[in-house]
């Protein structure tokens, strides 16, 4: 089955602090930042540690690491109405907030392969990547196992 064409208006403009995250998605890698001061991870990419406020990209105390791509559903919602293509033909679908295995990092993503009635908090999931352009792939999740 062919991948759906992603409308250009859905593709984000890549900001400098997020360039490595998006480059990783194209390679099929989930890249997150790790603060070398407190040891915690973060997502979305930032120039300062969201946990301790001491680590920073400028000081070289925030580094990029490749995450395992696994995590636990912290919360989720079921989208039942959506007027924007291509989503209007996909309803209903699950969007989950996932606590990654890397402590401190949490990421939001669709779970297109799961029936909304089967979504559960605390279910184990793994990342997969939906190509959107030459520079971007969207992170989605599927149940692990």
Secondary structure, 3 states (H helix, E strand, C coil): CCCCCCCHHHCCCCCHHHHHHHHHHHHCCCEEEEECCCCCEECCCCCECCCCCCCECCCCCEEEEECCCEEEEEEEEEECCCCCCCHHHCCCEEEEEEEECCCCCEEEEEECCCCHHHCCCCCEEEEEEEECCCCCEEEEEEECC
